[in-house]
Amino acid sequence: MRNATQILDATHLEMRWRTLSLAADLDRIERAGGAALLATDPSIDKLRRALRVLLDGSANRAEQVQMIFSDLTPPPKAAR
């Protein structure tokens, strides 16, 4: 089993790439005239909430982020 330093060493470049990719995506939306969209779109709000979870240092980050992006709407009732 790898220790924390080994895991970080093995995953740092990929984490960096994913962060840069997200930044580039948001820049493209903004350059396409989407500044207002970035300020109001619910999907962007979910991204902001997820990033806060990543940064707050709490445990179970993956579970918390998954719940942010999960659709908790009850399924429709079956017709009878």
VODOVEX-951379 format. One record per residue: residue in one letter; x, y, z of N, C-alpha, C in turn. Coordinates in steps of 0.02 Angstrom, whole numbers, plus 50000, padded with zeros to 5 digits. Last residue first. Example, Ala and Ser with C-alpha at 12.3 -4.5 7.8 and 13.67 -1.06 7.14 Angstrom:
S	50642	49888	50354	50684	49947	50357	50645	50002	50394
A	50660	49716	50390	50615	49775	50390	50660	49835	50390
***
This chain:
R	47425	50210	49355	47384	50150	49370	47325	50146	49324
A	47593	50261	49333	47522	50268	49316	47485	50203	49332
A	47710	50288	49463	47687	50247	49407	47612	50258	49396
K	47776	50448	49498	47737	50391	49519	47711	50354	49458
P	47944	50496	49458	47871	50503	49451	47836	50439	49474
P	48069	50504	49590	48045	50481	49525	47969	50490	49520
P	48122	50657	49670	48089	50591	49674	48065	50569	49605
T	48279	50726	49642	48208	50732	49628	48176	50662	49632
L	48413	50729	49655	48376	50702	49711	48301	50709	49703
D	48543	50702	49557	48474	50724	49551	48433	50690	49606
S	48708	50750	49608	48655	50700	49602	48587	50733	49596
F	48806	50842	49634	48788	50832	49564	48732	50781	49554
I	48814	50834	49773	48800	50899	49742	48775	50889	49670
M	48852	50700	49789	48784	50721	49810	48766	50789	49780
Q	48983	50706	49744	48934	50665	49708	48863	50686	49726
V	49039	50785	49844	49034	50812	49776	48984	50771	49736
Q	49028	50695	49953	48995	50760	49955	48986	50790	49885
E	49109	50589	49909	49037	50579	49923	48999	50645	49922
A	49233	50654	49899	49203	50624	49840	49128	50613	49850
R	49259	50694	50034	49249	50744	49980	49212	50714	49920
N	49274	50639	50163	49223	50613	50117	49208	50663	50061
A	49317	50780	50269	49323	50710	50246	49267	50694	50197
S	49368	50948	50226	49328	50899	50262	49338	50829	50232
G	49433	51052	50163	49472	51005	50202	49432	50953	50240
D	49382	51145	50075	49369	51155	50146	49404	51104	50191
L	49402	51118	49939	49448	51163	49974	49439	51166	50049
L	49300	51036	49898	49369	51015	49887	49417	51055	49929
V	49190	51117	49928	49200	51054	49964	49272	51031	49958
R	49210	51217	49832	49213	51234	49904	49224	51171	49946
L	49186	51143	49717	49253	51168	49730	49262	51189	49803
A	49048	51121	49732	49094	51065	49733	49165	51088	49747
R	49000	51252	49718	48989	51215	49781	49038	51157	49787
R	49038	51276	49585	49065	51317	49640	49058	51281	49707
L	48960	51179	49520	49033	51176	49516	49065	51216	49573
K	48833	51230	49549	48853	51165	49576	48928	51156	49574
D	48840	51348	49475	48833	51352	49548	48853	51286	49580
I	48841	51293	49349	48902	51327	49372	48899	51335	49448
S	48711	51247	49346	48765	51198	49340	48831	51229	49362
P	48634	51366	49354	48634	51319	49409	48691	51267	49406
D	48700	51522	49303	48681	51454	49283	48686	51406	49342
T	48748	51650	49338	48679	51631	49355	48661	51558	49342
A	48877	51680	49301	48853	51708	49364	48786	51680	49385
L	48892	51623	49178	48934	51598	49232	48910	51623	49300
L	48804	51706	49108	48788	51636	49117	48828	51606	49174
A	48876	51824	49106	48813	51822	49142	48792	51750	49156
A	48983	51781	49024	48996	51805	49092	48932	51803	49134
G	48986	51730	48892	48948	51695	48944	48960	51719	49015
G	49054	51761	48778	49000	51805	48799	48958	51776	48856
A	49159	51680	48760	49104	51673	48713	49044	51715	48733
R	49238	51700	48871	49257	51733	48808	49202	51729	48756
E	49170	51613	48961	49171	51686	48972	49187	51724	48907
I	49197	51489	48904	49128	51511	48912	49125	51586	48920
R	49338	51488	48914	49306	51486	48848	49233	51509	48852
D	49354	51490	49055	49379	51546	49014	49345	51547	48946
L	49303	51363	49085	49268	51423	49109	49290	51485	49071
D	49401	51284	49021	49330	51279	49002	49292	51342	49023
A	49515	51320	49094	49511	51335	49023	49439	51333	48998
A	49482	51267	49221	49494	51339	49213	49487	51360	49139
L	49477	51131	49187	49417	51165	49211	49424	51240	49203
S	49613	51113	49154	49561	51100	49105	49496	51135	49124
L	49677	51138	49275	49689	51183	49218	49635	51174	49165
T	49629	51026	49347	49615	51094	49369	49623	51144	49312
R	49682	50920	49274	49609	50927	49280	49589	50997	49302
W	49820	50945	49291	49790	50947	49224	49714	50957	49229
R	49832	50923	49430	49848	50989	49401	49816	50996	49333
M	49800	50788	49435	49757	50837	49470	49769	50907	49442
E	49909	50738	49361	49840	50730	49335	49792	50779	49370
L	50016	50774	49444	50012	50801	49376	49942	50793	49347
H	49984	50701	49566	49988	50774	49563	49980	50801	49492
T	49989	50564	49580	49928	50593	49553	49931	50669	49542
A	50111	50523	49633	50084	50487	49576	50025	50523	49543
D	50126	50608	49743	50176	50609	49689	50148	50576	49625
L	50016	50564	49819	50019	50632	49793	50068	50637	49735
I	50058	50433	49847	49995	50445	49811	49995	50514	49780
Q	50174	50458	49919	50178	50420	49857	50115	50431	49814
T	50121	50523	50030	50169	50557	49987	50174	50523	49919
A	50040	50422	50088	50011	50484	50063	50057	50521	50015
N	50097	50259	50031	50083	50310	50082	50059	50374	50048
R	50026	50110	49959	50065	50172	49954	50049	50219	50011
M	50042	49941	50000	50000	50000	50000	50045	50062	50000
***
